[in-house]
Amino acid sequence: MAHLNPAVFAALLGLGRAGSAIGDFWVQSDFCARVKGASDDHPVTFEDPVTKEKTTHGSADGRAACLHHCLTYTATQAIVAGAGARALGIRVHPAAAAAALALSFGTHYAADRRVPGKGLLEKIATKTGKGGFYQLASHGINGAFQLDSAWHHGWETAAALIATTKATTR
């Protein structure tokens, strides 16, 4: 593996983390947030906040909502990390940037397609003895959210390592 610059890695990790938070919490629509885990076995009813119209969504809509969210999430990361890297004088190799964003996209979709009883994070949590924590939603704690965040932070770190490969500074 090529020598990685720790300062470049730290900058790209911070930028990627910022882009992730913006994409997940500011850019993601309420519709996508609520429907992305829908399945035919576990449909989701969405109420439009403006019209109050209720619609019910199954697997196809759940996959589409999750895909839409992951596309806007990854685009937000690309914009934030790209603009930040440029401002800091960091040149990220295009192939490394594409690989990092692809990893972010794929792992985000895998985690966010949270079909009850079938989602990847729930399965991992159950197999590792964290199923009770995953289900926890009291005392100000939401276990699924915490495990989701930890999953994303771990993969964002791997993506930052990839993005740092062949990166140069001005």
C-alpha positions in Angstrom: 0.0 0.0 0.0 1.2 3.5 -0.8 2.4 5.8 2.0 -0.7 7.6 3.4 -0.4 11.2 4.7 -2.0 11.2 8.2 -3.1 14.9 7.9 -4.7 14.2 4.5 -6.5 11.2 6.0 -7.7 13.2 9.0 -9.0 16.0 6.7 -10.8 13.6 4.3 -12.3 11.7 7.3 -13.6 14.9 8.8 -15.0 16.1 5.5 -16.6 12.7 4.7 -18.1 12.7 8.2 -19.5 16.2 7.8 -20.9 15.2 4.3 -22.5 12.1 5.8 -24.2 14.0 8.6 -25.5 16.7 6.2 -26.7 14.0 3.7 -28.3 11.9 6.4 -30.1 14.5 8.4 -30.5 17.6 6.3 -30.7 16.3 2.7 -32.7 13.1 3.2 -36.4 13.7 2.8 -38.9 12.7 5.5 -40.4 10.4 2.9 -37.2 8.5 2.3 -36.4 8.3 6.0 -39.8 6.7 6.7 -40.2 4.5 3.6 -36.7 3.2 3.0 -37.3 0.1 5.2 -40.7 -0.7 3.8 -41.4 -4.2 2.5 -44.4 -6.1 1.3 -44.4 -8.0 4.6 -43.9 -4.8 6.6 -45.6 -2.0 4.6 -45.1 1.6 5.7 -47.9 4.2 5.7 -46.7 7.7 5.0 -48.7 10.8 5.7 -47.8 13.8 3.6 -47.2 16.7 6.0 -48.8 19.2 3.7 -51.8 17.4 2.1 -52.3 14.9 5.0 -52.8 12.3 2.3 -51.8 8.8 3.5 -50.1 6.3 1.1 -49.0 2.8 1.8 -45.6 1.5 0.5 -44.1 -1.9 0.1 -40.8 -3.5 -1.1 -40.5 -1.7 -4.4 -41.1 1.7 -2.9 -38.8 0.9 0.1 -35.9 0.0 -2.3 -36.6 3.1 -4.4 -36.6 5.4 -1.3 -33.4 3.8 0.0 -31.7 4.1 -3.4 -32.8 7.8 -3.7 -31.5 8.5 -0.2 -28.2 6.8 -0.8 -27.7 8.7 -4.1 -28.3 12.1 -2.4 -26.3 11.1 0.6 -23.3 10.1 -1.5 -23.6 13.1 -3.7 -23.6 15.3 -0.6 -20.5 13.6 0.6 -18.8 14.1 -2.8 -19.7 17.8 -2.8 -18.6 18.4 0.8 -15.4 16.4 0.6 -14.5 17.7 -2.9 -15.0 21.3 -2.0 -13.3 20.9 1.4 -10.3 19.1 -0.2 -10.0 21.7 -2.8 -10.1 24.5 -0.2 -7.4 22.6 1.8 -5.2 22.1 -1.3 -5.7 18.3 -1.3 -5.9 16.6 -4.7 -7.7 13.3 -4.4 -7.0 10.8 -7.1 -10.3 10.3 -9.2 -10.2 6.5 -9.0 -9.6 6.6 -5.2 -12.5 9.1 -4.8 -14.8 6.9 -6.9 -13.9 3.8 -4.9 -14.4 5.6 -1.6 -17.8 6.9 -2.7 -18.8 3.5 -4.0 -17.9 1.9 -0.7 -19.9 4.6 1.2 -22.9 4.2 -1.1 -23.0 0.4 -0.9 -22.5 0.1 2.8 -25.0 2.9 3.4 -27.7 1.2 1.3 -27.0 -2.2 3.1 -27.5 -0.6 6.5 -30.4 1.7 5.7 -32.6 -0.9 4.0 -33.9 -1.8 7.4 -36.7 -4.3 6.7 -37.9 -5.5 10.2 -36.4 -8.9 10.9 -34.4 -9.0 7.6 -32.2 -5.9 7.7 -28.4 -6.4 7.7 -27.8 -4.4 10.9 -30.5 -6.1 12.8 -29.1 -9.5 11.8 -25.6 -8.6 12.7 -26.8 -7.1 16.1 -28.7 -10.3 16.8 -25.8 -12.6 15.9 -23.3 -10.6 18.0 -25.5 -10.4 21.1 -26.6 -6.8 20.5 -30.1 -7.6 19.5 -31.6 -6.2 22.7 -29.6 -3.0 22.3 -30.7 -2.8 18.6 -34.4 -2.9 19.8 -33.8 -0.4 22.7 -35.9 2.7 22.2 -36.2 4.2 25.7 -34.3 6.2 28.4 -33.3 8.6 25.6 -31.4 5.9 23.7 -32.3 4.4 20.3 -30.1 1.4 19.8 -30.8 0.9 16.1 -29.7 4.5 15.5 -26.5 4.1 17.6 -25.5 0.9 15.8 -26.4 2.5 12.4 -24.1 5.5 13.2 -21.3 3.2 14.4 -21.6 1.2 11.2 -21.5 4.3 9.0 -18.5 5.8 11.0 -16.5 2.6 10.5 -17.1 2.5 6.8 -16.5 6.2 6.4 -13.1 5.6 8.0 -12.3 2.9 5.4 -13.6 5.2 2.7 -11.3 8.0 3.9 -8.3 5.6 3.8 -9.2 4.7 0.3 -9.6 8.3 -0.7 -6.2 9.2 0.8 -4.5 6.7 -1.5 -2.5 8.6 -4.1 -3.8 12.0 -2.7 -1.4 14.9 -3.0 -1.2 18.3 -1.5 -0.3 21.6 -3.2 
